[in-house]
Amino acid sequence: MNTGEFFDLLFGDLDGWAVVCSFPGGFFSPKAGPTDQEWFAWPEERAQMIAYVLQRTDNDLYTVPTLYRTKGSRKAANAHLGRTVYADADSAPPEAFKLKPTAVVATSTGRTQCYWVVDDCRDPDLLSQYGRALAHMHRNDGCDTGGWDIGQLLRIPGTTNNKPDLVAPFRVEVVEHTSGLVYTSSVFSKVYDPNSVKSAAVQLDVEMPDESRLPTFEEARGVLVGSYELLRLVDEAVVKGEKGGAGDRSARMWALLSNLSRMGVDPGTAFVLARNAGCNKYRQDGRPEEELWAEVMRAYGDPDNQPVVSDADAAKLDRTIARENRARQPVAAAVQTTLLPAHFLSKEERPQVPYDTFVDRYQAWGSTRTDAAPQYLRAAALTCMSAVYGDFGKPPTKYDSGGLNLWFLILGGTTRSRKSTVRGMMVYTLDALSNDGFVYDIGSNATAEGLMNELAERPGWTSVFHRDEVHGLLYEVGAKNYMAGFKEALTELYDGRVHGKLRATGTVKKTASTRTVFIMLMAGVTEHVTKALTAADFASGFLARFVFIHADPPPRTRESEWMEQEEETVAAGGDTVFESLVDELLLGRSFWSVQTTRGAQLKIGFDDIAWKRLNEFIWEAGNAAEEHELREVLQPTVDRMTKSVMKTAILLAMHESELTVSLRHVLKAVSLAEEWYGHLVTVATKIRQSYWLRRQDDLMDIIEEYGGQVSWSKAYARMRRDLRPREFGEVVDALVMAGKAILRRHGNTQVIESTGR
């Protein structure tokens, strides 16, 4: 069984978010640093997930045999679907189990992990209960009783176990697989009754705390003074069947324990608080306290929940808690975030999506030269295609849709995101395509007038404008007089119009107007860009024209910092893969140069099936945006994004020298759109969060101006241009919950007072 087949066994026909994890600083050590998590939408990103693993076969890699509702959280409350019971069998021989495993994975000499496919159960909680019953029944056989819970990390076949206690690194592999061996939940219930360990205390690997040394509840509650949100999590009663049911209780308990761990509260005190919390499902369901203590231990052992050790970490913790609990949202609502994968392709269509396009080949080449996010490389590839083929083709719509220009805004964390690297590789590619007749790159700095003058000299031609640190441009546009009108000018350029210089025609002066295919690739740090933007910027039309590409930076590791020497074959004979990619584009350019004159673009039509599928996608994408809570941002941007999908399908067809776009090209473009939609929601969410944080800062400044306290009416009078009354109240609530402000009554006047924190 290869890596792809292993993932198919785990996830099959399910859909959701899958995760691949590693521990950059060591093995499950509290000092190891954060878990490195890479998320993939299953099944649409199956190929990318496999490729990610195959590029790191010498590393320790893990996955969770469960798909999640959203990416970013491995917590049980976010678990979505599963289809296997799993066990960290450890030293228990596979033949000891009463049901034969569907697959057995050797993780080191004499140690295995086992999987049983359950055909009629998709509930991760029930599957984990089967696993718990199995683990405890075979405890004396050597099975690990802690390897059954939701979120359990298990090794991926084809990777390497590098634990220091091994004699030598061990290649993890499937040593037994019985194809077609599946079970029903009724069979599992009879053999491994999930209730068999619910009625008795679970035998834990860690001892329960000494009751005589625990603080009283009132003493424990004292550590929460000033933390409104944690006090609410402890005091607010939530029972099964209310406010989201059991999942809501689980989410609240995990949030409470996670934040207590981050704050450095000792586990015994956390146990007392959790035992008395209104969300304690263990007490409500009559389950033993040993299970609650086990959850305390899991929360405190999570690398993401380690206590702060510096002032900078403390500030970061404050921001994290405020972000997770903003605007009085229940914790469950925060877990059920809006970052759901968009599924625009059917299960039948996914196998038809091609992965042999120029975009895929460029990405594969780029991945050998940099560890940049693959979505950045795909954007760069499409920018190069837009530059080459935008000279010759245009959309076939009845009403003018402009040219085949694409605008990308690639965002990420720090330098380690490799945004600049990818941009440099793109410029290098454009340079290789340039000669006396074709020059695509027009640089990265210009005023509106200078840009218009330059483009007026390039009638109907493609021009690529690119820039790093784009937040600087956004600030300049808003603050500097000489940049006035720049956004409006760019918006016109997107639609293909250039208003150039005044030209004399006899005794009359006329403003020359010409066409352009104006392409942009901009890059920036996510935090900087989202601080510079508001939802209104999307409504203005400028930002709505961008396809947003987002990626978190890879972790800093020895491998990522290691400087590679160029291979001798590359140094001597050039990069043959890159040269072949350039040759592909040059051949495509030659083909279309025969079909039409540069700048006199042909309409590239779709066959009937492809055109119908494109229009179905446009409707589906519009519905997704309309139903979303961020619809005011998403609707104008998704509308433009669908046009970018149409252009992408045309570019894919033109690269293959096809005069008509087929279904193959549309499906590839739609598969990219699923990713683009997710990135858009991510960025829009961050912009909204940043906007509310700015409003909170504004209100704190106003309070300080009035000596530390201000009446509600005076404060609102200062902010009413930006906020409606309800929104202003939400800003006040957020500050109160963060412990930065309190509300008091002075007679009939309501006053907002700073706490000085």
KAJO-V822111 format. One record per helix or strand of 2 or more residues. SS is the DSSP state (~ for helix, > for strand). FROM is the first residue (numbers start at 1). TO is the last residue. If there is no record, write none. Layout:
BEGIN
ss=SS from=FROM to=TO
ss=SS from=FROM to=TO
END
This chain:
BEGIN
ss=~ from=3 to=11
ss=> from=16 to=22
ss=> from=36 to=42
ss=~ from=46 to=54
ss=> from=62 to=63
ss=> from=67 to=68
ss=~ from=76 to=78
ss=> from=79 to=81
ss=> from=84 to=90
ss=~ from=94 to=96
ss=> from=103 to=108
ss=> from=111 to=118
ss=~ from=124 to=137
ss=~ from=139 to=141
ss=> from=154 to=155
ss=> from=160 to=161
ss=> from=170 to=171
ss=> from=173 to=177
ss=> from=182 to=183
ss=~ from=185 to=191
ss=~ from=194 to=196
ss=~ from=211 to=213
ss=~ from=217 to=224
ss=~ from=228 to=235
ss=~ from=246 to=262
ss=~ from=267 to=275
ss=~ from=281 to=284
ss=~ from=289 to=301
ss=~ from=303 to=305
ss=~ from=311 to=324
ss=~ from=326 to=328
ss=~ from=331 to=335
ss=~ from=347 to=350
ss=~ from=358 to=369
ss=~ from=374 to=389
ss=> from=393 to=395
ss=> from=407 to=412
ss=~ from=415 to=417
ss=~ from=419 to=433
ss=~ from=448 to=456
ss=> from=462 to=467
ss=~ from=470 to=479
ss=~ from=481 to=483
ss=~ from=486 to=494
ss=> from=497 to=505
ss=> from=508 to=515
ss=> from=517 to=525
ss=~ from=526 to=532
ss=~ from=535 to=539
ss=~ from=543 to=545
ss=> from=547 to=550
ss=~ from=558 to=561
ss=~ from=568 to=573
ss=~ from=576 to=595
ss=> from=602 to=606
ss=~ from=608 to=626
ss=~ from=631 to=655
ss=> from=660 to=661
ss=~ from=663 to=705
ss=> from=709 to=711
ss=~ from=712 to=719
ss=~ from=725 to=737
ss=> from=741 to=746
ss=> from=749 to=754
END
